């Protein structure tokens, strides 16, 4: 696999040591059990897989090289390059400006750009409409393109489905940059509709089976289906792709739900003519991180800490999995760990931060699960570990702890 030049500020001696050890002892990634680090009063259960994925490393490598090689030029990011506040803040500190926010709201007018400017496409990719806009300004949208190869793989799958007259059902969050990009690329070759979860897949099943009036489709999926979508024509042949960072188990359930509906309508013998049994289009890092999280849940612990951007889809799904079993604190940086007694953390339900007291139990020994999203630097995870250890006396040295 290609090696990337990642700035030292994102690297961690401790985490690199852990990952290298696991890689050497489990090169085929068969063992998803966590790494145990017992410091005496605190034991950390570190997830088998977490941190920067291939697509994120690729994006950071391209972005930093672009900045280094184009000093004196105005450099813009189309939107957040990845969903991590530390990385995005570092880029703005280097003079990079954002053209729009993560939801597509313009921060800089297109008229302010010129053909001499540099625009970096984020890892999520962008829409065909924005590519055309950049071209009209005289900016090549492909020159500084950090689009993740796994996102492009989804686009290719969607294109293939569309060219075979299948309507593409996209499992994703319609407001997310990646899903907006996938939808835009998909409708170049056919029709598409975005569904958020299994509940919406069940609604689509009822529409396919005629259990719900077709007008409900246009109401429910307004703004999430392609122009000119015809329920009677465009739900006869369907194929499914997803935003690469969705929950794997839910994507599998959606596939089963819609396939069952198509069998009920057209018969098992004819299913291949109506349902494209596409392989899962989640990226490898999403799969690995979610499997590692499920393996964490096979063990007992007092609490879990997940580090990452609050708008990171893959990170939020890790939090959801852990929350099913134990108290999980979702933080964006070590600064959110205020003290031994207080932690500032994010709630997915209310999409807001709260301060919680006595998050660390007053026991002789504390077990903490720890992991991070695919866009979180390893250095931040190490700082979180160090911050917690600083609250306890007689903590063992890492050389005495490491994998003993």
N, C-alpha and C positions, 0 to 999 in steps of 0.2 A: 504494500500500500504506500502511496505517495507520502513523503515526509514534508512537514510544513515548518516554516520559521515562525515560531510563536514567541512574542516578547516575554522577557524574563518576569515581568510583573504578573503574568498569569500562570507562571509555573510554580510548582511546590516540590521541594526536596522530599518531604514526607510522603505525599500522595504519589509522586513518581516512583518512589521506592516500593510502595505497596502494589501499585499497578504492574510494575516490572516483575516483581516476585510472582504475582498471580499469573501473569502472561507466561513466564518461564515454566511454571508448574502446571499450567492448564492451557496450553496453546490452542486447543480446539474449543475452548469455552464451554466445557461440559459441566463444570462445577460452578453453580450460581450462588453458593453459600457465601455469606459475608466474611470479611476479614475481622478478626477479633484483636483489639488493642487494649490490653488490661494495664491501666496506669496505677492500679491500687484502689484508691477511692472511687475512681471512675473507669468503667469499661465501655469502649466504643465498639459498636458493630457497624463496620464500614461496608456499604453495599459493594457487591462484586463489580458492577459497572455503573459509572456516573461520569459527569463532567463532559468536557468538549468532545463533540463527535466530529466525524470527517468533514461534514458540511460547514460546521462552525470554524474549525481550524482552517479550512480552505478560504472562508470569508475573511477571517482575521489576517491571514497571510497576504491575500490580495490587497486588502485595505491599507495595511501598514506599508507595503511596498509601493502602493500608489502614492501615498503621502510622501514617502521618502524620495521618490523619483520625480515628484512634480512640485517641488518647493517654489513658492512664489505664485502658483496658480490657485484660483478659487476651486475648492473641492467640496462637493455636496454628496450627501447620502440621500437617496430617494426617500427612505424612511429609516426606522431603526434597523441596523444591519442584522442584529440578533436581538432576542428579547432578554437582555441583561443590562441593568442600569450602569454597572461599573464599566463595562466595555464601551457602551455608548457615550458615557460621560468622558472617558479617556479620549475618545475620538473627537468630541466637541472641544476638549481642552487643547487638542492639536490643531484646531481651527476649522474642522469639518462642520458644515451646517446641514441641517435636515430640511428637505423640501416639504415634507408632509409628516404628520404624526402617524402612529401605528394604525389608526382607523381611516386614513386617507384624507384627513382634513389638511388643506393647504396651509403651510407655514410661510412659504416664500412663493410669490407669484411667478408663473412661468415666464412672464415678460422680463423678469430680472436676470434670467439666464442668457448666456450667449454661447456661440459655437466654440469659444475658447475655454469654456468651463469644463470641469470634469465631474461626471455624475456616476457614483458607484451604486450599482443595483444590489439590494440586500440579498441575504441567503434565501429568503422566501420567494424570490423572483418578483416579477411585476406583470401587469396586464398588457395585453396587446395595444390597448388604447394609449397607455403611457409610453410604450415603446415608440408608437407612431408620433406622439407629441415630441419626444426627445429628438427623433429623426427630423421633424419639421424645424426644430431649432438649429439643427446641424450638429447634434451630439449623438455619437454612436452609442446606443444602449448596450452593445455587446463588448465594448472595449474594456470596461472595468466592471465586469459582471461576476458577482459572487454567488449566483443562484446555485443552490445545493444540487448536486447530480441526482440525488434521490427524488427531489422535487421534479426535475426534468424527466425522470423515469416515469413519474405519474402522468405528466403531460403526454409523453409518448404513448402510454397505455390508453389514455383518453382519446388521443388522435386515432389510434388503431380501432377502438370501439366505434367512434363516430364514423369512420370511413366504412365500417361494416354495418352501418344503419342501426347501431344500438344507441339508445339514449343513455347518457352517463349519469348515474346517481353518485353524487359526491358526498361522502361522509365527512363533514367538517363544520367548522364555525364560520358562518357566512361573512362575518366581519373581519376575520383573520386575513392578513396579507397573503398568506400562501393559498388559502381557499379562494380568495378573490382572483389571484393569478391563475390558479388551475381552472376556475370557471371561465375566465376570459379566453384561455387557450383552448379549452374544450369546445366552446360554442363556435369555433372557427370551422369545425368539421361535423357538427350535429347538435342535437339538443341536450340539455343538461338541467338537473335540479339538485339543489343542495339540501341535505337533511342533517339535522344536528345530532340526533340520538336514536335509540331503539324505539322510543315512543313515536317519533315522526316516521320511522320506517313502518310501524304498525298502521299509522294513518295512511301511508302510501299503499300498503297492502290492501286496506279496505277500499281505497279508490280503485285500485287495479281490479279487485273482485266485484266492484259495483255495489258494495255495501254502503258507500257514501256518495252523495251527489257529486258529480264532477266539478260543479262550480265551487265546491269547498276547496278543491285543489288550488284554484286561482286565488282564493282568499288566503289560504294558509301559506302558500309558497310564493306569494307576491314579492317580487324583488329577488327571489331565489331560484327562479326558473328562467330559461332562455326565452327570448322574444318569439312570439308566435307558437308557444307550446300548446299542443293539442293533446289532451288526456287520452282520447280514443285512439289517436295515431301514434303518440310518442311513448306510450307505456306498454307497447306490444313486445318490444325487444329491449332489454335493459342489461347494463353492466355496471359494476360498482368499483369505484376507486375511493381513496380517502386522503385527507390531509395527513401528512406523514407522521404527525405527532399525536394522533388520537389514541384512545384506549383500545388496545388490541382485542380484548375480550368483547368489547361492545361492537367493534367492526365485525367480528366473527358472528355475533348474534344477529346483526343487521343482515349479513349475507344469508344466514339460515332463514330469517323471517321472510325476506323478499323471494328467495328461491322457493320456499314453501307456497307462497302466494301464486307464483307463476306456475308451479306444478298443479295447484288446485284449479287454475283457470285453463291451462292448456294440456295438462296431462304429463305424466312422467316420461312417456315415450317421446314427447315432443319438446322436452325442456331445453335441449341444446339449441333449438331454433329461437328460443325466447329469452334465455338467460345465459349471459356470458360468465362462466365460472372463473372469474379472474382470480389470480393469486393475490394475496394480501399485499397492499402497496404501502404499508408502514415502512419506515426506514429501519435499518439494522439497529441503530442506536436506541430508538424508541422501544423496539422489541427487547433488546438486551437489558435496558434500564428497568423496564417493567417486570421482566422475569427476575431480575436481581432484587427488585422490591418485594415481589411475591415470596422469594426465598428468605428475605429478612423476616417476613411475617410468620415464618415457620418457627421462629425463636421467640422467647419472652424478653420483654424490655420494659423499662419504666416510661419511656417517652421516645419520640422520634423528632429529629430536626431535618428539615428539607431546605436546602439553600438554592435560591435562584430568583429570576425576575418574576414579579407578580403577574405579568401578562404573558408568561411563557406557558404555552399549551402543554408541552411534554412534562414540564415540572408540575403543573397543577394536577395532572393525572396521577403522578407519583404520590402527591399529597392525598388525593382521593383514595387511593389504594391503602395507604397507611392509616388514614383516618378511620377506616372500617374496623380496625382492631385496637388502636391505642391513640392516646393523646399525641397529636402531631403539630409541631410548630413550624410554620412556613415563614422563613425570613429571607431578606434580600442581601444582607451583609452582616458581618460580625458586630457592627455598631448597634444592631437591633437587640443584641444581648446586653442589656443595660447593666445588670449586676447579677450577683448570686440569687437575688430575690425577684428581679423583674426582667421580663422579655417583651419586646414589641414584635408582634407577629401578624400575619395576614390571614383573614378568614375568607375562604372562597365563596361562602354563601352570601355574605353581605358585601364582598369586594371592598373591604376596609381593614385598616390596621387597628388592633386593640393592644392594650398593655395588660399582661397577665402576671399575677403575683404568685410566688412560691411554685414556679414551674419545675424547679429541681427538688425532688423529694429529700426530706431530712432523714436520710437513712445512711447506714455505715457504708454501703456500696450502692452506686447508681449505674444502671445500664442504659446506654443511649444509642439508638439507631441513628445513623447519619448518612445522608446521600444528597445528591444535587441534580439539577437539570442538565440537559445537554449543552446549554449555553453558558454555564457557570464555570469560571476559572477555578482550577484546582487550588490556587493560592488562597482563594476566599474560604474554601472548605478547611484548609489547614489553619487559617486564622480563627475560624469558628471553634475548632478543636482546642487551639491554644487558649482562646478566651475562656472557655469553660474550665480548662485545667487550671487556669490562674486563680480560680476561686477556692482551690483545695490545697491543703498542706501535704507534704510528704508524697508528692507525685513522682512516680518512677521516671527515669530518663528514657527517652525513646529507644536508645540502643539496648536498654535492658528489657524493653517491652516488645520490640518489633518481632512479631511472629514467633514468640516463645510459647 
